[in-house]
Amino acid sequence: MATLVYESPDGVTEEEVAAENISDSGKVAGVRVKLPDRGYLHLPYGRLYSIRMSEEEGKMSYSSP
């Protein structure tokens, strides 16, 4: 699991999601997060405070296309 802390219209928000549901966003200079049963959240880097996850979850594989 990963914990995202970001600025939303309602103030600072904390969201827990599966780490594999976080990716680089093609729509904004930021990240894209798949929320369970709620679609996608696009977070610009300027509104993202932190993403906390284990070291193993944070590793990326660049071997596949």
C-alpha positions in Angstrom: 0.0 0.0 0.0 1.0 3.6 -0.7 -0.1 6.7 1.1 -0.4 9.9 -1.0 -0.6 13.3 0.7 -1.8 16.1 -1.6 -3.5 19.4 -1.8 -7.2 19.2 -2.8 -9.9 21.8 -3.1 -10.9 20.8 0.5 -7.4 21.1 1.9 -4.7 18.6 2.5 -5.9 15.1 1.7 -4.4 11.7 2.5 -5.3 8.7 0.4 -4.2 5.0 0.7 -4.0 3.0 -2.6 -2.2 0.0 -3.9 1.3 1.0 -4.9 0.8 -0.6 -8.4 -2.0 1.9 -9.1 0.3 4.8 -9.2 2.0 5.8 -12.5 3.3 8.8 -14.3 0.5 10.9 -15.8 0.5 11.7 -19.5 -2.1 14.4 -19.0 -0.4 16.6 -16.4 3.2 16.9 -15.2 2.5 14.7 -12.2 1.1 11.3 -11.3 -2.0 9.3 -12.1 -3.7 7.2 -9.4 -6.3 4.6 -10.0 -8.8 4.9 -7.1 -10.9 1.8 -6.2 -14.4 2.3 -7.5 -13.8 6.0 -8.2 -11.9 6.2 -11.5 -8.6 8.1 -11.8 -7.0 11.0 -9.9 -4.5 13.1 -11.8 -2.1 15.0 -9.4 0.2 17.7 -10.7 3.6 17.6 -9.0 2.9 21.0 -7.5 0.0 19.7 -5.5 1.6 16.4 -4.4 3.3 16.6 -0.9 4.4 13.0 -0.6 4.1 9.3 -1.6 5.0 6.9 1.1 5.5 3.2 0.3 7.9 0.4 1.1 11.3 0.2 -0.7 10.2 -2.9 -2.6 6.9 -1.3 -3.8 8.8 1.8 -5.0 11.2 -0.1 -7.3 10.5 0.3 -11.0 11.3 -2.2 -13.8 12.5 -0.6 -17.0 13.2 -3.9 -18.8 9.7 -4.1 -20.4 8.6 -1.8 -23.2 
